[in-house]
């Protein structure tokens, strides 16, 4: 289980660990509940497509516990996914929203079919002595925790799995999960990402 997984230094487990700077005392409990809320929403939607991003960011699931859900977008995502039980904030500092998350969810809002947005590992990889940073998960981390993404893809059984960015593509290929690559929306890739997603999404 996520809450029982002890991760090494450089890999923050939002369902077990507490950040001394940003978190409430019961942050891990709040994050576990947010994850449940998100999964239940996807189960009702029954998405035919899953978008897989590289890993949680320090502004995303590290804080919220819900993959690719930033605190600053709680209300928008709840509306898009038809969530009735609201997400709760697990941190004491100001809500954050990553630009990549904003771009991706804005694209979702213009689609007829709602995808599932997920990440290749459930834990936040960060640089040594810098917990508020992001880094690419290494091969050992990907393989050690591959059962989590395996479970999600088998549980949801999407018709199409999208790897968002080359790193996500490398990870899914390493795990032998068939996928279709699209441009990552960061660093000027927003328009290309939107075009590719639109072309890959069924019209009905």
N, C-alpha and C positions, 0 to 999 in steps of 0.2 A: 504494500500500500504506500501511497505517496507520503502520508504523514509519518510513516515508520522508516522511511528511507533516509539514512544518514549519508550526506554528500561530503566529498572532500573539500578542502580549502580551494576557493576559486569557483565554487558552484553553490549558489544559494538555493535552498529548498524552501519556497514560500509557504509550504503546508506544514513545515516542521520548525523552521528557523524564525527568529525575530530580529529585526534590524534595530539596533540601539538608538539610531538617529531618527528614523522616520515612523516606526511602528507603534501601534497601541499594544498593550500587554497581551491581549487576546487576538492579535493580528492573524496568527495561523488558523485559528478557528473561523474567523470571518472569511479568510481566503478559501478555506475548504468549503464553506457554505456558498460562496460566490461561484466556485467551480461547479458545485452541484446544480445551482440555478442555471448556469450556462448549458450544461449537458442536458438537463431536462428540456430546455428550450429547443435545442437541436434535435432531440428525440421526437418532439412534436412536429417540427418542421420536416424532418426526414430529408435532409439535403442530398442531392444527387451529385454534388461536387464538393471537394474539400481542397482548400488552399493551404499549403504547408509553408510556413515561414521558418527561418533558421532557428531561432531560439527566443525565449523571453528577454525583454529589455529591462533596464533598471527603472523605466517609467511605465512598463506594462504589467505583465503577470507577476513580476517580483513584488509589486505593490498590491495588485488587485486579486491575484490568485486565479483569475479567469484568463485563459490564453487569448492574447491579442486584444484584451479589453483594458483600456486606460481609464483611470478614475475620472478624468475630465470629460469622458464620453459616455458615462454610465447611462444617462437618460436617453441619448440618441440610440444607443445599442439596444436598450430595453424596448424602445419603440419599434425598431427594425425587426427584432426577433419576437415581438409579442410577449415579452416577459411581464408577468404580473407581480411576482415577488421580487422586490427591488434588490439590486446589488447594494452592499454596504461598504463603506470606506474603512480600510484596515490601518490607515496611517493617520498621523497627527499633523503632518505638514501639508502644504497646499497641494491640491490635486494636479496631476501632470497629464499631458497629452502629447504623445510622439507624433511627428508629422506623418510618418509612414502609416500609422494607425488611422489618422484622420483621412488620408488619401484613400486607403483601402475601404474603409467603411462608407465613404462617400460614393465609391463605385458600387458597393453592395446596394445602396439606396436607389440606384438606377437600374437594377436588374429585376427581371420577373421571377427568377428563381434565387432563393437565398442559399449561399454556400455555407459550409462550415469553415471557419478560419481557425487554424491550429498551428502548433509549433513542433519542431522535430523532437525536442526534449522538453520536459516540464520544469526544468530548473534554470536559473539565471546564471550563465557563465560570465564572470567578470575578471578583470586583470588583477594581478597580485597586489595586495594592499590598496586597492581602489574599488570598493564594492559598488560605487555608483558609476560604473563603466560597463561597456559591453565588449564581448570578444566572441570569436568563432569557437564553437565547441570542438574539442579535439576528438580524434578517432576513438580513443578509449572511452570517452564519455558517451559518444554516440552509441557504441556497441554495448556498453554497460547498461544503458537505459532504453535500449531499442524496444523492449517489450511494451513500453507505454504507448508509443506511436503505433506499434503493431496492433495493440488492443483497440485503439481508436479506429483504425482503418477497417478492422474486421467487424467492429461493433456497428459502425455507420454504414459500411459497405457502399462507398460512393461509386458512381459510374466513372467518374473522372477524378484523378488526383493531380492537382497543379502544384508544381514546385515553384515558389516565388523567389527568384534569384538563383545564381549559380551555386551558392553554398547549400541552399536547400536541395537543389538538384543533386549535388554531390552526395549529400546525406541520404536521400531517398534511394539513389542508385546503390550506395554502399549497403543499404538495408534490403536491397532487391525488391523495392516497392515500385511498380510501374508508375511513371509520372510524365507529365507534360510540362516543359519549362516555359515560364513567362518572365519578362523583365521585372526586376525589383523596382518598386515605385520611387525609391530614394535616389538622390543625386541626379535629378533630371529625368528620371525614368517614368514619371507619373503618366504621361500621355501614352507612351508605348504600352505600359501595364494595362491601362484602361482599354486600349484597342484590342490587345491580345485576349484579355478576359472576355470582352464583348463577343469576340469571334468564337470563343470556346464554350460560351454559355448557351444552352438550348433556348430557343425562342419561346417555347411553351412549357 
